[in-house]
Amino acid sequence: MSTVLSLSEAKAKFSEVVERASLGEDIIITRMGRTTVRITRFEPASPNRRLGLLKGQIHLADDFDEWPEDIARDLGIR
C-alpha cells in the first residue's frame, strides 16, 4: 500500500513518514504535483555473500592478463 504526500505535508509529518515507512508502507512524495521520491523500508543485503562462493565455477584463461602483441607494442609494453 502506498500513500501520496506533498513535499510540504511530508516535511510537516517527517517523523510519522519515517515510522510508517519503517513498518513497510511506501510513501510517495510529490513536488508541485509531480511524483519525485519514494520512501521505503531499508532492507539489509543478504548475508549469503562470502568469499569463495563460486570457487571452481569460474575459469580464466592462462593468458587472461596478457596484452595482444600489436596493442602491447603500440603502448610500449614490449
Secondary structure, DSSP 8 states (H G I E B T S, - for coil): -EEEEEHHHHHHTHHHHHHHHHTT-EEEEEETTEEEEEE-------TT--TTTTTTT----TTTT---HHHHHHHT--
